[in-house]
Amino acid sequence: MIVRWLMTLGERTRPDAPTFAECPGPREARALALVDDFGQLFPILLGWRQLFGDGLTGWANQVEAEDIESLSANLIENWGPDQLRLDTMPGGYVKVSDYRDHQALSALPPRMNVLMRP
């Protein structure tokens, strides 16, 4: 299986909601993208912004998938907000927020060599 990045398009539909959109599943999303490299998501999200207007949020995660038409049932059922959130910002910028569960600190070896300069 090939590991790729899947992004679903979320739209901000409620004025009382936070500045980002809810995380739609692949079946509920207005648009989906499946790419090989994370950097390819930025022009896609900005293209969606031109098509669908402001107020978009992309939700992305690495998945094992050959193509967008054959996403596994497990992937579709377990799609949720514990991933990367890409918010469109004024001026054509994209803000990335990471909601994945990282255990990076516990994965560090007990002895670390760190160089800090004043």
C-alpha positions in Angstrom: 0.0 0.0 0.0 1.1 3.5 -0.7 1.2 6.1 2.1 -0.3 9.4 0.9 -2.0 12.5 2.3 -5.8 12.7 2.3 -7.5 16.0 2.8 -11.2 16.7 3.3 -12.8 20.1 2.8 -14.7 21.6 5.7 -16.8 24.7 5.4 -17.6 27.2 8.1 -21.3 27.2 8.2 -22.2 28.6 11.6 -21.3 32.2 12.6 -21.2 31.2 16.3 -18.7 28.4 15.6 -14.9 28.8 16.0 -12.9 30.2 13.1 -12.4 26.7 11.7 -14.9 24.3 10.2 -15.9 20.9 11.5 -14.1 17.9 10.2 -16.2 16.1 7.6 -15.6 12.5 6.8 -14.6 11.5 3.3 -18.2 10.7 2.3 -19.6 14.0 3.7 -16.9 16.4 2.5 -17.6 18.7 -0.4 -14.2 17.9 -1.9 -11.4 15.4 -1.3 -7.7 15.4 -2.3 -5.2 12.5 -2.2 -1.6 13.5 -2.8 1.9 12.1 -2.4 3.5 15.0 -0.7 2.1 17.3 2.1 3.2 20.4 0.2 0.8 19.6 -2.6 -2.2 20.2 -0.3 -1.5 24.0 -0.1 -2.3 24.9 -3.8 -5.3 22.5 -3.7 -6.8 24.2 -0.6 -6.2 27.7 -2.1 -7.8 26.4 -5.4 -10.8 25.3 -3.4 -10.9 28.7 -1.8 -11.2 30.3 -5.3 -13.9 27.8 -6.2 -16.0 27.8 -3.0 -15.1 31.1 -1.4 -13.6 32.1 2.0 -14.1 30.2 5.2 -12.6 26.9 4.3 -10.7 24.4 6.5 -8.9 21.4 5.2 -8.4 18.3 7.4 -5.5 16.1 6.4 -3.8 13.0 7.5 -1.5 10.3 6.1 -3.4 7.3 4.9 -2.6 4.1 3.0 -4.5 4.4 -0.2 -4.0 3.6 -3.9 -6.6 6.1 -5.1 -9.4 8.3 -3.9 -12.2 6.0 -5.1 -11.0 3.0 -3.1 -10.6 4.4 0.4 -11.0 1.6 3.0 -14.1 1.4 5.2 -11.9 1.6 8.3 -10.3 4.9 7.1 -13.7 6.4 6.4 -15.3 5.3 9.7 -12.3 6.5 11.8 -11.8 9.9 10.1 -11.9 12.6 12.8 -10.4 15.8 14.0 -7.2 14.3 15.4 -5.2 15.3 12.3 -3.7 18.4 10.7 -6.0 21.3 10.2 -5.3 23.8 7.4 -7.2 27.1 7.7 -7.3 29.6 4.8 -6.3 33.0 6.0 -6.6 36.5 4.5 -3.9 37.3 1.9 -3.7 33.7 0.6 -2.0 32.3 3.6 -2.7 28.9 5.1 -2.4 28.2 8.9 -1.5 24.7 9.9 -2.5 23.3 13.3 -1.4 19.8 14.4 -4.0 17.8 16.4 -2.4 14.4 16.0 -1.5 12.5 19.1 2.2 12.7 19.3 4.3 10.8 21.8 7.6 12.4 20.7 8.7 13.3 24.2 8.4 9.8 25.5 10.2 8.5 22.4 13.3 10.5 23.2 16.2 8.5 24.6 16.9 9.1 28.4 20.2 10.8 27.7 20.0 13.8 25.3 22.9 15.8 24.1 21.8 19.4 23.6 23.8 22.4 22.6 22.4 25.8 23.6 24.0 29.0 22.6 23.4 32.3 24.5 
